[in-house]
Amino acid sequence: MKFIQTHLKGAYVIELEPFRDERGLFARTYCKNEFSAIGHQKEFVQFNHSMTKFKGTIRGMHLQIPPSAETKLIRCIRGEVYDVIIDIRKDSPTFLQHFHIKLSDENLKMIYVPEGFAHGFQTIADNSEMIYHHTAYYDPVNEHGFRYNDPAFRISWPLDPLNITEKDRKYPLINHNFKGIEI
């Protein structure tokens, strides 16, 4: 695996290094020793799988706040998504900045999302599937989110937004009083 630091401290793009032969490919997606080299120490305690039927669908921007803050490892295993993370860590030099990347079953890239980031994506292909690893259990009491189209984030989604849940449409906009989340 190759770990490529993004401009958001602690967030990495991970490129898999597959072994290919006439049968197909084999690639390691997690190695405790390699992840410890980037400072990852917590155990992944929950794995989730999502499938989104229609391209243009947006899911996000989601996070869990302390004491249930979580690190996520995200990979697209079918189709293609435009994946976005936003730094909402209090006192971070990249507070409210975002990073985006296309994840697909073909490019074999993953994104490592540290605690204190909101995450969301838009599907670029129908029937896109994602695998998430989490360092905290789902906790509805500490679940939070921000509006996917908040002007403060300046996210340019590649397709017209479709199929957004009522919950995601009603998340609050960031206001000038928001100081970030302490991690």
Secondary structure, DSSP 8 states (H G I E B T S, - for coil): -EEEE-SSTT-EEEE---EEETTEEE-----HHHHHTTT--S---EEEEEEE-STTBEEEEEEE-TTS---EEEEEEESEEEEEEEE-BTT-TTTT-EEEEEEETTT-EEEEE-TTEEEEEEESSTTEEEEEEESS---GGGEEE--TT-TTT----SS--B---HHHHTS----TT---B--
